[in-house]
Amino acid sequence: MKKEKKPFRFPIRIKTILVIVIFGLVLTEIAMVFFSVVSSNDNQINYKNDATELSNTIALSIDKTKTKTLTDAVIAIYNSYDEKPVREEYEGTPLYEEYLAKFDTIKETEEYKYLQEYLASVKSVNLNTEGIYLGWVDTTLKYTLYIVYDQENELYPVGVIDYLYEEDYPMLDNPKLGFVASIYDAGEEGILVTAGAPIVDDSDNVICYALVDIALATVRAKQASRIIRLFFYLLSTVIVLCFIGIIVINFILIKPIKTLQDVTNSYDINDIEETHKRFTDLKLYVHDEFTDLADNMKRMENDIHNKINELSEVNKELVESQKVAEKMTELANKDSLTGVRNKTAYDNFVNNINTKITNKENLKFGVAMVDLNYLKEINDDYGHDSGDVALIKLCNLICATFAHSPVFRVGGDEFIIIVRSKDYTESDKLISTFNAKIDELSEDDELLPEEKISAAIGYSEFNKAIDNNVDDVFKRADKAMYERKHQMKNK
């Protein structure tokens, strides 16, 4: 006989170790993400403050006379061009090259050389800065005009015109506001933190702006270094905590479970006394829920032999009781005349749908209301047996037409169909078929009066945008049914 292969087992000891390790790694990851975000935000704020403070310092300490002289000279050349050669649009054109050549004489002036040397000296003691320069803003055309850079720079030569960033538009109304520290994408230079302070003359008029750029690459490099150190610190801490956790879990969890497992695996129905002895000798020394569990197992094993036969008999009685209960439930939800579901079943069905509507489930269903015409006349003229025949015939027609939907008799001559599944997608066709069959039966003179049934049907579909429950759909269907009934009477 071939030996049965045992299924793969994944011991709880390994699971526990994995859980502890995974939890530690996840905790490390969360901490890393948290500290990275906090560090990134703090660094950006710090460097914005640094850029703002440095630009303010330059604006206050720079030689304002030389700054005004140089700025006026650059603006004079700028104003001599009616068509402003903005770098973004004119770079590489003859007009642009001609315009920049006008500033060659500016570079030879004493003011230009002095201010460039001054800005370079400031940068030399502020190593985090990417660039320090002076710029003037045309508040009418929203242009930035570069006056002097801390060094000769192809990207920011004197006279270059750039569009003013939208972030700096507030200064158009208040020039003394300056360039509020912001983060920009400077293209080839990468992401920069930029701030600019106004340089004002003795009459408190803005001459130009002292601007400072700090590259975020520098910020992020320092941030990365901090994060790497933090990672190794956290990792070391997690490894130590995981090791301690494994030892503790092994004593308070794994060992008691293994003891209980060995006892339960030794249970032998053919050796009751030996089994009972092993359960009696079972002892745990953890003094917690496992000890309580062991005591409960002892009591259960002691009682199980006396209870097994009793439980067997009780189980038989429960099975019979369940069958009776199911039969009674079926009868309680079934219409005795037509065999379809009754009002009680309808209410339960609707409650279930309303719960799904409340839970925002995506439902597609409709409600059809059918009312038998002239039931009272049939009962009065031909007897209640004939009325029953008419109800049964109408019910059979409804069930045959809406074969995929539950049908309920909710009143003497009223039926409701919860239209769903295939019937829902073909509802218009089925309603037309039903009306046609009703017209055919009511006009068939070969049928008995109770077989020439007449009925009106109204239908409406659930719309989650306006319907809060099934009753909202039912009201529209009921209204449509009465409109149909009115049309049939007029006809």
Secondary structure by P-SEA (a helix, b strand, c coil): cccccccccccaaaaaaaaaaaaaaaaaaaaaaaaaaaaaaaaaaaaaaaaaaaaaaaaaccaaaaaaaaaaaaaaaaaccccccccccccccaaaaaaaaaaccccccaaaaaaaaaaaaaaaaccccccccccccccccbbbbbccccccccccccccccccccccccccccccccccbbbbccccccccbbbbbbbbcccccccccbbbbbbaaaaaaaaaaaaaaaaaaaaaaaaaaaaaaaaaaaaacaaaaaaaaaaaaacccccaaaaaaaaaacccccccaaaaaaaaaaaaaaaccccaaaaaaaaaaaaaaaaaaaaaaaaaacccccccccaaaaaaaaaaaaaaaaacccccbbbbbbbbcaaaaaaacccaaaaaaaaaaaaaaaaaaaccbbbbbccccbbbbbcccccccaaaaaaaaaaaaaaaaaacccccccccccbbbbbbbbbccccccaaaaaaaaaaaaaaaaaaaaac
